[in-house]
Amino acid sequence: MTDENNQAAVPDDQPVPAYSWYALGVLVVVYVLNFIDRQILSILANDIKADLGVDDAYLGFLYGTAFAIFYALFGIPLGKLADSWKRVRLMTIGLALWSAMTAFSGFARDAATLTVARIGVGVGEATASPSAYSLISDWFPARLRATALAIYSSGLYIGGGISLAIGGLIVDRWNEAFPDGGPLGLAGWQAAFIAVGLPGLLLALWVFTLREPVRGAIDGLPTKEDPHPFRGFVQELYTVIPPFTFVGAASRGMGTLAINIAVFFSAFVAAHLITLGLDSGNGVIAAAIGNLLGVTLPAITDQWFLLAIGYYAVFCWASALRKRDYPTFALTWGSPAFLCTILGYGTVAFMAYSASYWGAPYAERVFDVSKAELGFWLGGGGAMGGFLGVILGGRMADALFLRMQNGRIWVILFGLISPIPFALIQYTTDSWPLFLVLNVVVGALAASALGAAAASSQALVLPRMRGTATATFFLATTLVGLALGPYTAGYVSAQNDGDLSTGVLSTLWITPIGMALLVAALKLVPNANQSVQERARAAGEPI
């Protein structure tokens, strides 16, 4: 068995070719830049707040929901495209898009423009992990996948740390050189966005040189190329973008359409009620859509408006997937083991995203340190902790998996519970050195779960389903973790006069839910791992 470049497929017990490790290294660089562009908002948050006159709730929305909803929703059709088209090409295009939109963020003069730019970053970054997870699963045998995925995921922590160091240095130097605004009237935070966005356009050219492996060959299940790779992508777009979702539902019957409409209105009624209870007034996006349609929408802030769209769209997609590709639906949405695993990790992400984003703004408000110093120590410590945690967690997950089928789930559970006592001290201490030490510890412990969760989700589906499974996995990390965690902390902080300690620690309420989900996964995953092909065959998969 050979790939398109005459490389032999690797049996599970043979050494991995050097090219696979090289390609993995390139993907790590991509993921580093991915999180530099995403996480740099953390070190810039207080400057943006001052210049644009926004509050912590908006900053949480900007980092979380504005990015996460579009990252998650476009991840669905892009995950499908990763299952049918050239994954290297898809990642190249996405990298160029999110880099350009990061640079565009530097020209934002108001909250609305910055929100649109972050949405663009979310769409572009949605190409990265579905493509990368699928490629890694075809470059590395099952025995090393958690390790390889953990190495790839280390880019998250390296990039997040570098972003703080780079962002802090650029802002301080820029503001010192141009106290009244630099060329084009740009402030330091705007210059930082431009500086980290432009290099991605060059990196895209390097990514384009990677070779595409044969899908599934390493598992003895080679999959032929799809002769119409974009057909499924377009179909998926129609299943997740309102109002085309109504057309898709109607094509499956009037009963399906009626349910779809009921879910649509229920989502927005819920968003309206939450807005009345928590916030007031229309958001920028909701008001703009209302003006476009010539109607006055009920009071819904952007946070809940976008979440309503997001959860409704996910319902539409899952319903369409059940009809169009039942085997994939059965092994993802129809699998309690899969759902408990990804939602359990989503609760880890809920707390981890909040702590990682708000760490820099919190430290800047509480401790008397410059932005450059803060970025260097906090970013470096976060990168080191996250890197060590994700690598050691991935190795532990692989080692435990060889001993028991639910070994990786134990690592996810560890990543959920172990950071809590250290986080409680970190966000209440008035000692800058202790805060830095605990930043490393909390980051490492939370990061230990990621490789295990990613490998578990891949093991529960067939090779042809990996891109879609990855997109579903990231729905949990984004719609549960990223879209809700940072906003919750920011909202609570805004209601308590900018008290980020109370805000960040308020996210710990989700721990019991995560424990319940992961305890269920411990019981369900062993049988699910052993019966993937049997369940797929029973669902109609021709294997």
N, C-alpha and C positions, 0 to 999 in steps of 0.2 A: 504494500500500500504506500503510495507517495502523494505528496502535496503538489501544488501547481509548479513548484520549483525543484521537483525531483528529490525532495527530502523524504527519507523513509519515515513512516509513522513509528512512534516510539512505544514499544511494549511497556506495560506498567512497571515491570521490574528492571528496566534498563536505564542507564544514565540519560539525563535530559541533554539534548544538543546545546552547544554553546550559543547558537543563534536564538534559542528560546529565552535564554537569560539576557542576551543583548536586547531583544525585543521588549522583554519585561522592563529593562532599564529605561528604555525610551518611554514606555507607558507611565513609568513612575515620574519622569520629568514632566509629562503632560499633566498628570494629576497634581504635581507640585504647583504648576502654573494655574491649574484649575482652582486650587484653594487659595493661592495668592490673590487671584482676581475676586474670589468670593469673600475671603476673610479679611481683606484689607479694610473693609467697611468698619471693622471693630475699632481699629486704632484711629480712624477718622471720625467716629461717631460724634464725639463731643464738639468737634469743629463744625461738622454739618449741622448739629443741633443749634449752635450759636449763629451760624451764618444764615440758615434757612428758617429759623424760628420755629422748629418742630419740637415735639416732646419725646420721651422715651418710648411711649407706645408706638409712635410712628417709626422710630428707629428699629424697634423690634419687628414691626410690619415690613419695613424695607428689607432688612436682612433675611427675615423668615418668609412671610407669606407672599410678598410680591415676587420674590425669586422662586419659592418652593412650588406654588401652584402651577406655574408654567413649566418649571423643571419637571414636575411630576406628570402633568398632562401630556406634554410633548414627548416625555420619555416613553409613553405608551406606543404611539405610532413609530417613534424612532427605535424602540426596542424591537418592534416587528420588522423594521427595515434592517436592523442588525441581524435578524434571523434569516434574512433573504438576500441581502446585498453585500457588497464588499465592505467589511467592517473598517478597514484601514481608510478607505475613501470617506466613509461617513464621519469618522473621527477627525479627519483632516478638515472637512468642511465646518464641522461644529467648532473646532478649535479656532479657526479663523473668525467665525461669527462672534463667539463670546469674547475674544480678545478685542475685536473692533468695538463691541458694545461697552466693554470696560473702559476703553479709551474715550468713548463718547460720554461716559458718566462724568468725565472731567470737564465737560462743557456745560453741565447742568447748572441752571441759575435758579431753579425752583424745585419744590418737592415733586411736582407732577412729572417734569422731565427726568429727574433722577429715578423715579419709579419706573418709567418706561424703559430707561436704560437697563435697570436691574432685571426687568422682565426679559429683555433681549439676552442678557447674560444667562438667565435661567434656561431659555430655549436652546442656546448654543451648548451649554454644559450638559444638557440632557442627552447629547450624543455620546458622551465620553464613556460612562461606566457600562451601559448595555454592550457597547462595542468591545470595551476592554475585558469585561468579565467573560464574554463569549470567546474572545481571542485567547485569553489565558487558559481557559478550559480546553482549548484545542492545542495549546503549546505544552501543557503540563499534564502528566498522568494523575489519576484520582488521588494517589497517595501523597502528592505534593501540592494539591490545589489550594488547601487552606493556607499553606505557607506562601505560595505564589500570590494569592489574592491578598494576603496580609502585607507582603512586600509592596504590592501595588498600592494598597490602602495607606501605606506609610506616607505616601505623597500628600495625603490629607493633612497630616500633622506637620510634616516638613514645610509644606506650603503655607499652612496656617501660621507657623512660627516665623517663617521668613517674611510673611506679609506684615506682621507687626513691626519687625526690625526695619524693613525697607520703608514702610509707611511712616513710621515715627521719624526716621532720619530725613526723609524727603520733606516732610512738613516743617520740621524745625529749621532745616537749612534754607528752604524756600522762604519761610516767613522772616528769617533773619536777613536774607538778601533783599526781599521785596516786602517790607512791612506794610506798604499801602497797596499791595497787589502787583503781581508780576506781569509779563507779557500777556496781552489779551485780557488783562484784568483778572488773571487766574489766581485763586488763593492756593495755599499749600495743599489742602486736601484734594483740590482739582488736579493739580500737577501730579500728585501721587497716583491717581487713577490713570492718567495718561501714560505715566512712566511704566506701570506694570502691565498695561494693556498692549502696547505696541510690540514687545518681544514675542508675543504669541503668534503673530503673523509670520515671523521667521521660523518658529518652531513647527508650524504647520507644514512647511516644506520638508523638514526632516521626517516627520511622521509619514508623509506621503511615500517615502522610500521603503517602508516596511513591507515584508512579503506576507501574503494572505495564506493561512494554512487551510487544508481541507477540513470542512466542518465535520466533527464527530469521528474522524479517522483514528485518533489516538485511543478511542474507546471501542474500536472495532465496529462502529456504526457510521460509516462514511455516508454523507448526505450530498446528493447532487445539487448543483446550483439551481436556484429558482429561475426559470426562463422569463418570468414577469415579476421581478423583485419589487417594483414600485406599486403594483396592484394592491397588495396587502397594506402597504403604507397609506395609500389614499383611502382605502376602506376604513382603516383605523382612524384617520382624520375625521371621517364622517360619523364615526361612533363617539367621538369625544368633544366635538365642537358644536355647541348650540348655535342656531336652531336646526342644523342639519341632523342632529340627534333625533328629532321628531320624525324626519323622513326615514331614517334607519329603523326606528321603532315601528313605524307604520308598515314597512316592508315585511315585518315579522308577524303582522296581524293586528287587528283593532284592539284586542285585549291587551297586547303588549304596549300599544300606543297609549291606552288609557292609564296603565300603570306608570308609564314613563312620564306622562303629563302630571300625574298625581305626585310623583317623586320630585319633579321639577318645582312645583308650587310649594310642596312641603319644605324643600330646602330653603327657599327664599322667605317663607313664613318664619321658619326657625331663625334665619339670619336677622330678620326684622325684629323678632322678639328679643333676641340676644342683644341687639343694638339698643333697644329701648331699655333693657335692664342694665347695660354696661356703659354705653356710649350715647352720643346724641348727634344728629345731623347727618347729611349725606357725605359720603367720601368723594374724592376726586373722580375715581373711575365710575362709580355708580351714577354720579351726577352727569358725567360726560355721556354715558350710554343713554340716560334718560333724555338729555337734550337731543341726541342723535335720533332717537325714536319719537321725539315730540311728546313725551309723557313725563309726568312727575312720579318718580319712583318713591316707594315708602322709605323711611329713614333707615338706611343700611350703610354702615361704615365700610371702607374698602376691605378691612380685615375679614369681616363676615360675608361681604358680597363675594369676594374671591373664593372663600372657603365653600360657600354655597355652590358656586360654579364648579369648583373642584370636586366636591363629593358627588354632585349630580353627574358630572362627566364620568367619574369612575364607575358609578352605577351603570351608566349607559354602555361603557366599554365592556364591563364584565358580562352584562346581559347579551351583548352582541357576540362576545367571545364564546359564550356557552352555545350559541346557535351555530356559529361559523366554524369553530375549532374545538369541539367538545373534549377531545383528549387533553389539550392544553388547559382548558378550563378545569377539567377534573383533577389534574395534578397540581393546580395552583389554587384558584378560588374554591374549588370543590374539595380541597384537601385540608382537614383540620390541622394536621401536622404542619403543613406549609404556613397556614395562616397564623397559628400560635407562635411559630418561630419568627416570622417577619414582624408581627405586631409586638411580640415580646421585645425584639430588638428596637422597635420603634419607640418604646418607652425609655430605653437606654438613651436613644438619640434625643428624646424630649429634654432630658436633663443635661446631656453632654453639649448639645448645640447652645443651650442657654448659657451654660458656664463658660464655654469657649468664646462666645461672642461678647458677653458682658464683662469678661474678666478685665480687659484693657480699660473700658470706660470707668468701671468701678475703681480700679487702682489709680487712675488719673484723678479721680475726685477725692479719694481717701488719703493717698500718700503724696508727699511733696517730692515728686520726681519729674524730670523732663520727659517729653514724649519720646525722644530718641532713646533715653535710658530705659524707659518703661518698655518700649518695643524690643530692645535688645535682650533684656533679662527675661521679660515675660514671654516673648516670642521664642527665644532660645530654649527656655525651660519647657515651654509647651511642646515645641518640636521634639526635644529629647524625650520627654515623657511619653508623648503620643507614639513616637517611633519605637521606643523600647516596648511599650505596652502592646502595640499591634503586632509586632514581630514575635515577641514571646508568647502572646496570646494565640497567635496562629500556630506556632510550633506546639504549644500545649494542646490546642484543639486537635491537631493531626495525631499527636501521641495518644490522646484519650480516645480518639475515634478508632484507632487500631485495637483498643481494648474493649470498647463498648460502643454500640451504635448511637447512643445518645451522648457520647462524650463531648461533642462540640456544644451541645445545649448547656451543659454544666459550665462551660467557659462563658457563655452569654449571661447566665445567671450570676456568675461571679462579677462580671462587668457591670451588672445592674446594682448589686448590693454593696460591694466593697468600697466604692468611692464616697458613700454617703457620710460616714463620720468625719472624714477628712474635709469634705466640702463644708460641713457645718462649722468647722474651725476656721477654714480659709476665709469664708465670707463674714466672719465676725471678729477676726483678729485686727489689731491696730499695729502689728509688726510687719513691716515691709519684707524683711528676710524670710519670716515664717510664711507669709503669703506666697512668696516665690517658690519655696520648697514644696508647699502643699499644692501649688499649681502643677508641678511636675508629677506629684503622687496621684492627684485626682485625674490628670490627663492620662497617665499610664494605665490606671485601673479601668477607666471607662473605655479606653481604646482596645483593651484586651478582648472585647466582645466582637469586634467588627469582622475579623477574618473568619471566626467561627460561624457567625451569622451568614456571611456571604457564601461560604462553602456549603453550609447546610441547605440554603435555598437552591443552590446549583445541583446538589445531590438528589433532590427530591423530584427532578424533572428529567426528560430525555434531552439529548444534545440539541435537537432542533428547536427546543423550547427555551433554551437558556437566555436568549435576549429578552423574551417576554417575561420570563421568571425574574430576571434582573430588574426590569421595569416595574414589576409588581413589588419586588423587594424595596425598591426606592420609593414607591408610593407610601409605604409604611414609614420609612425614615424621613420623608419630606412632609406628607400630609399629617402625620402624627407628631414627629419630632421637630422638624425645621419650621413648619407653618404655625405650630402652636407653642412650642417651648420658648423661643426668644420673645415672641409677642406677649405671652403670659407674664414673663419676668418684667418686660418693659411696661406693660399695663399696670401691674401691681406697683412698680416703682413710681409711675406717674401719679397714681392715686395716693402715694405716700411721700409726696414732695421730693421725688428723685432718690428715694432710698433703694439703691440697687441690691443691698444685702437682703432686705426683705423680698425683693423681686426675684432674685435668683433662687433663694431657698424655698420660695413658694412652689417651685416646680417639683419638689420632692414628694408632693401628694400622689404622684402617679406610680410610685414604687409598688404598692400592693397590687395594682392592676398588672404590672409587668411580672411580678412574682407568680400570680395566678396563671398567666398565659404560658410562662416558661415551665412551670411545674406540669402543666398539661402537655407541653411539647416533650418533656422528658419521657412521658408515658407513650406518646403517639409516634414519635420519630423512628424508633427502632423498626417497627413493622412497616412504616411507610418507606424507609430506606430500602428494605429488602424486597418490596413489592412494586417498585416503580414500573418495570416492564409489564408485569401482570395487570396492574391497574390501568396502564395506558392501553393495553390490548383489550381489556374489558370495556374501555370507553370508546373503542373503535379504531385505535391506532394500528395500521397494518405492519406489525413487526412479529 
